[in-house]
Amino acid sequence: MSPWILALLAGAVAGLALGALGAGGSILTVPALIYLLGFSPAAATTASLVVVIVTSVTALLAHARAGAVRWRAGSLFAAAGLLPAAVAGALSAHVPEAVLTALFAALSALAGLHMLRRRAPRANGAVTGVRAAGAGAGLGAVTGFLGVGGGFLAVPALVTVLAVPMSAAVGTSLLVVVSNAVVALTARANAAVHLDVTLLLPFLATAVLGAWDGRRLAARASAGTLQRVFGTVLLAVAVAMGATAVL
């Protein structure tokens, strides 16, 4: 199968996950770019930020039209993560590729276990500025360093820290994700990383289309089933990437 066809298929799967679950598409993007399309870990995490920004903006507009974005809460949360995203994005270029792979494997395992638990986060009425800043900064650092959107972390953080209702948490998390990803990508602008545009563009195109299809799939399939399948896939990805980092 040609790399171009693989790029189309992998992008569609990543977008489908993002659209159906509101998170996780970027965690599939990085290993797909590395193992299917031959990107280096550094290039894959940078290219993933491009995919995260475009697909998340597309989804954010859809949620905004439905009135499911808390702009003030999201902006405050995102502001705390901007500096950590910039610093982590700049530092990632100096980290050995094996370390990046191992850290990404650990994050994939965390995301997979989170999906398999299938517990909706509960709102916490005791919201403090310190907790909000800490959660936003942590998410920004993860986004900048590993090139992921962090939606699976942003949604529960928004609900538990800023008391955003679940009905608006996904849409609001996209605002946070986009903000952090733009800063992280800017921080990597001077890094000597080659991106194969001939493969990235078809991946990006089908990711956007897959995100829209995922939204329709979420309306038809059980959320629990989708989460279990996706969580299992993420754990498999974590094992494969962890083995690659060790060997």
C-alpha positions as CSV (number, residue, x, y, z in Angstrom):
1,M,0.0,0.0,0.0
2,S,1.4,3.4,-1.0
3,P,2.3,6.0,1.7
4,W,-0.2,8.4,0.3
5,I,-3.1,5.9,0.7
6,L,-1.8,5.1,4.2
7,A,-1.9,8.8,5.0
8,L,-5.5,9.1,3.9
9,L,-6.6,6.1,5.9
10,A,-4.7,7.0,9.1
11,G,-6.0,10.6,9.0
12,A,-9.5,9.3,8.7
13,V,-9.2,7.1,11.7
14,A,-7.6,9.8,13.8
15,G,-10.3,12.3,12.8
16,L,-13.0,9.7,13.5
17,A,-11.7,9.3,17.1
18,L,-11.6,13.0,17.7
19,G,-15.1,13.5,16.3
20,A,-16.7,10.6,18.2
21,L,-15.0,11.0,21.5
22,G,-14.1,14.7,21.6
23,A,-10.5,13.7,22.4
24,G,-7.7,11.3,21.5
25,G,-7.2,12.0,17.7
26,S,-3.7,13.4,18.2
27,I,-2.7,10.4,20.3
28,L,-3.3,8.2,17.3
29,T,-1.7,10.8,14.9
30,V,1.8,10.6,16.3
31,P,2.3,6.8,16.2
32,A,0.6,6.8,12.7
33,L,3.0,9.4,11.4
34,I,6.0,7.5,12.9
35,Y,5.2,3.9,12.1
36,L,3.1,4.1,9.0
37,L,4.5,7.2,7.2
38,G,8.1,7.2,8.4
39,F,8.2,10.5,10.3
40,S,10.8,10.9,13.0
41,P,9.4,11.3,16.5
42,A,10.4,15.0,16.5
43,A,8.7,15.6,13.1
44,A,5.7,13.6,14.1
45,T,5.0,15.6,17.2
46,T,5.4,18.8,15.3
47,A,3.1,17.6,12.4
48,S,0.6,16.5,15.0
49,L,0.3,20.0,16.3
50,V,-0.7,21.1,12.7
51,V,-3.4,18.4,12.6
52,V,-4.6,19.3,16.1
53,I,-5.0,22.9,15.3
54,V,-6.9,22.5,12.0
55,T,-9.2,19.7,13.2
56,S,-9.9,21.3,16.6
57,V,-10.7,24.7,15.0
58,T,-13.2,22.9,12.7
59,A,-14.8,21.1,15.7
60,L,-14.7,24.3,17.8
61,L,-16.8,26.2,15.2
62,A,-19.4,23.5,15.2
63,H,-19.6,23.5,19.0
64,A,-19.7,27.3,19.1
65,R,-22.7,27.4,16.7
66,A,-24.5,25.1,19.1
67,G,-23.7,27.4,22.0
68,A,-21.6,24.7,23.8
69,V,-18.5,26.8,24.4
70,R,-17.7,28.6,27.7
71,W,-15.5,31.3,26.3
72,R,-14.5,33.0,29.5
73,A,-13.7,29.8,31.4
74,G,-11.8,28.4,28.5
75,S,-9.8,31.5,27.9
76,L,-8.7,31.6,31.6
77,F,-7.8,28.0,31.5
78,A,-5.9,28.4,28.2
79,A,-4.0,31.5,29.4
80,A,-2.4,29.5,32.2
81,G,-1.0,27.0,29.7
82,L,0.4,29.4,27.1
83,L,3.9,29.9,28.7
84,P,4.4,26.2,29.6
85,A,3.3,25.2,26.1
86,A,5.9,27.6,24.6
87,V,8.7,26.5,26.9
88,A,7.9,22.8,26.5
89,G,7.6,23.2,22.7
90,A,11.1,24.7,22.5
91,L,12.6,22.1,24.9
92,S,11.2,19.1,23.0
93,A,13.6,19.8,20.1
94,H,16.5,19.0,22.4
95,V,15.2,15.7,23.8
96,P,16.4,12.4,22.5
97,E,13.9,10.6,20.2
98,A,13.9,7.5,22.4
99,V,12.8,9.6,25.4
100,L,10.1,11.3,23.4
101,T,8.8,7.9,22.3
102,A,8.8,6.5,25.8
103,L,7.0,9.5,27.2
104,F,4.4,9.3,24.5
105,A,3.9,5.6,25.2
106,A,3.3,6.5,28.9
107,L,0.8,9.2,27.9
108,S,-1.0,6.8,25.5
109,A,-1.3,4.2,28.4
110,L,-2.7,6.9,30.7
111,A,-5.3,8.0,28.0
112,G,-6.2,4.4,27.3
113,L,-6.9,3.6,31.0
114,H,-8.9,6.8,31.3
115,M,-11.1,5.8,28.4
116,L,-11.6,2.3,29.8
117,R,-12.7,3.6,33.2
118,R,-15.6,5.4,31.5
119,R,-16.4,7.5,34.5
120,A,-17.8,11.0,34.0
121,P,-15.9,13.6,36.0
122,R,-17.9,15.3,38.8
123,A,-18.0,19.0,39.2
124,N,-16.2,20.4,42.2
125,G,-17.7,23.5,43.7
126,A,-14.5,24.5,45.5
127,V,-12.8,26.1,42.5
128,T,-9.6,28.0,43.3
129,G,-7.3,30.2,41.1
130,V,-4.3,28.1,42.0
131,R,-5.9,24.8,41.0
132,A,-7.1,26.3,37.7
133,A,-3.7,27.7,36.9
134,G,-2.0,24.5,37.8
135,A,-4.3,22.4,35.7
136,G,-4.0,24.8,32.7
137,A,-0.2,24.9,33.0
138,G,0.1,21.2,33.1
139,L,-2.0,20.7,30.1
140,G,0.0,23.4,28.2
141,A,3.2,21.6,29.0
142,V,1.9,18.3,27.8
143,T,0.7,19.9,24.5
144,G,3.9,21.7,23.9
145,F,6.2,18.8,24.7
146,L,4.5,15.8,23.1
147,G,2.5,17.5,20.4
148,V,-0.9,16.3,21.5
149,G,-4.1,18.2,22.1
150,G,-4.8,16.8,25.5
151,G,-8.6,16.8,25.2
152,F,-8.8,13.7,27.3
153,L,-7.1,15.7,30.1
154,A,-8.8,19.0,29.4
155,V,-12.4,17.8,29.6
156,P,-12.2,16.3,33.2
157,A,-10.0,19.3,34.3
158,L,-12.6,21.8,33.1
159,V,-15.4,20.0,34.9
160,T,-13.6,19.4,38.2
161,V,-11.5,22.5,38.4
162,L,-13.6,25.2,36.7
163,A,-17.1,23.6,37.2
164,V,-17.9,23.7,33.5
165,P,-20.9,21.4,32.8
166,M,-20.2,18.3,30.7
167,S,-22.6,19.6,28.1
168,A,-20.0,22.4,27.4
169,A,-16.8,20.8,28.5
170,V,-15.9,19.2,25.1
171,G,-16.4,22.4,23.1
172,T,-14.6,24.5,25.7
173,S,-11.7,22.0,25.8
174,L,-11.2,22.6,22.1
175,L,-10.6,26.3,22.7
176,V,-7.9,25.4,25.2
177,V,-6.4,22.8,22.9
178,V,-6.2,25.2,20.0
179,S,-4.6,27.9,22.1
180,N,-1.9,25.7,23.5
181,A,-1.2,24.0,20.1
182,V,-0.7,27.3,18.3
183,V,1.8,28.5,20.9
184,A,3.6,25.1,20.9
185,L,3.8,25.1,17.1
186,T,5.2,28.7,17.1
187,A,7.8,27.7,19.6
188,R,9.0,24.9,17.3
189,A,9.2,27.3,14.2
190,N,13.0,27.5,14.3
191,A,13.6,23.8,14.9
192,A,15.3,21.9,12.2
193,V,12.5,19.5,11.5
194,H,11.5,18.3,8.0
195,L,7.7,17.8,7.5
196,D,6.7,15.7,4.4
197,V,3.9,17.9,3.2
198,T,2.9,15.5,0.4
199,L,1.9,13.0,3.2
200,L,0.8,15.5,5.8
201,L,-1.8,17.3,3.6
202,P,-3.8,14.1,2.7
203,F,-3.6,13.0,6.4
204,L,-5.0,16.4,7.5
205,A,-7.7,16.4,4.8
206,T,-9.2,13.1,5.8
207,A,-8.8,13.9,9.5
208,V,-11.1,16.9,9.1
209,L,-13.6,14.8,7.2
210,G,-13.3,12.0,9.7
211,A,-14.0,14.4,12.6
212,W,-17.4,15.2,11.1
213,D,-18.2,11.6,10.5
214,G,-17.2,10.9,14.1
215,R,-19.8,13.3,15.3
216,R,-22.5,11.4,13.5
217,L,-21.1,8.1,14.7
218,A,-21.3,9.3,18.3
219,A,-25.0,10.0,17.9
220,R,-25.6,6.4,16.8
221,A,-23.2,4.2,18.8
222,S,-23.0,3.7,22.5
223,A,-20.5,6.1,24.1
224,G,-19.3,3.2,26.4
225,T,-18.6,1.0,23.4
226,L,-16.6,3.7,21.6
227,Q,-14.6,4.4,24.7
228,R,-13.7,0.8,25.3
229,V,-12.6,0.2,21.7
230,F,-10.6,3.4,21.7
231,G,-9.0,2.7,25.1
232,T,-7.9,-0.8,24.0
233,V,-6.3,0.7,20.8
234,L,-4.5,3.3,22.9
235,L,-3.1,0.6,25.2
236,A,-1.9,-1.4,22.3
237,V,-0.2,1.7,20.9
238,A,1.4,2.3,24.3
239,V,2.8,-1.2,24.4
240,A,4.2,-1.0,20.8
241,M,5.8,2.4,21.3
242,G,7.2,1.4,24.7
243,A,8.8,-1.6,23.2
244,T,10.3,0.5,20.4
245,A,11.8,3.0,23.0
246,V,13.4,0.1,24.9
247,L,14.8,-1.9,22.0
